[in-house]
Amino acid sequence: MPIDLRFDADEAALLTDLYELTMAASYFAIGLNGPATFSLSVRRLPPRRGYLVAAGLERLLEALEEFRFAPGAIDYLASLKLFAPEFLDYLAALRFTGEVVAMPEGTIFFEEEPILEVHAPLIEAQLIETLVINQIGLASLVASKAARSYHAGRGRRLIDFGLRRSHGADAGLVAARASYLAGFAGTSNVLAGRRYAIPLYGTMAHSYIMAHETESAAFGHFVALFPQLSTLLVDTYDTIRGVENAAKTALELRAKGFKLQAVRLDSGDLLDLSVRTRRILDHQGLNDVAIFASGNLDEYRIDELLRAGAPIDAFGVGAAMVVSADAPALDISYKLAEYDGVGRLKTSAGKLTLPGRKQVFRAVNQNGGFFSDRIGLAEETAASVAREFRPAPHSIAPLLERRFQAGRRVEPRPTLAESRERFLADFARLDLRHKDLERPERYTVRHTTALAAMLTAEKLRAEKRQG
């Protein structure tokens, strides 16, 4: 029997909430399956966030390409004694035939902006709701957290160390991929390295040191076998003595024509220890040996250490990043925006949605920096919304791109490296005041005049629907 650490393609259609299926069954029974548009957006940014990073799209599209209710899934649904045989037959033949427009992975976005819109027959668009939120929500949440560490690191190398404390096997893969997308240099996650061609990094555990009779012997044995991976963990016992032993090993390695890559600090007062470590290494002429720090780090701690002048060259970031510890959930929603050519919206307090098919327009200034955004209607263009911006920006570009049509990709899948480059370029253009870790300034996002008019009209229509 296969182990349970798996996610089979044949099970993807069952990665849903029961009410998606009961609604779909009801739509089927009454013949309600016209063209629909669902819009995915984040209502409010998490605390202390000035931006978010779009991620998870490519994994989602991969699932939609193969979306189907396999015979085993149909048998399971039949066993629930909830669904009519005619509906199950319909599901057995169903494939996703819709269109997806979305922000490419790595795009910086803000609250209320559609990240993705699905145009498809109502039943198809409804059935994929849970899958869409699940895949885009977690990946974007973790990518956004990782981007904050990337910003705090001021160009230092950052490595994902979070697999063992992620919320499950798939979450660990999502985190490795999302953090690399958002500027991390690599991961310790070997499966992620294989799947996504992410550079792998790793050192050793304290158990390796403790299994040897002496720390020096442990260092010597490790670098003899892995000179190219020679980062030595120095805090199993007394950290300063560990650094001195590592320095001796480095000199011996140098005599053999190799270089010690780094020493790793994993506990204690990282500021004091990194200063003392740098002094010891430099005194031995080991200026080229880096200092790598880990141990309950996040963007706040990294920023604090570097502001204080800690001579740390790289950081391993684990649990706080992969679970987005200070903001572990994203207020993300997937709502019906249009049905059968007519706008739809939800008007409940604090959860107002935007009607119609939409587009997001981003204006940039003369220096290429973000100016402000407008959420408009899909039929609007950069030229037609230009008058919405004051003063006039240097240029305006739409952010939502058609990625799927008739259930298939319309362009080659970008590599993760290409998406990473998109993020790095986008992030460089976002002003520092929006990246502040504690009190970011709110970025300007407004509705176009056309969207505002539709919103007013649909609010009135919504009142009549309830009557």
Secondary structure by P-SEA (a helix, b strand, c coil): cccccccccccccccccaaaaaaaaaaaaaccccbbbbbbbbccccccccbbbbcaaaaaaaaaaaccccaaaaaaaaaaccccaaaaaaaaaccccbbbbbcccccccccccccccccccaaaaaaaaaaaaaaaaaaaaaaaaaaaaaaaacccbbbbccccccccaaaaaaaaaaaaaacccccccaaaaaacccbbbbbbcaaaaaacccaaaaaaaaaaacccccccccccccaaaaaaaaaaaaaaaaaacccccbbbbcccaaaaaaaaaaaaaaaaccccbbbbbbccccaaaaaaaaaacccccbbbbccccccccccccccccccccccccbbbbbbccccccccccbbbbbbbcccccccccccccccccccccccccccccccccccccccccccccccccccaaaaaaaaaaaaaaccccccccccccccbbbbcaaaaaaaaaaaaaaaaaac
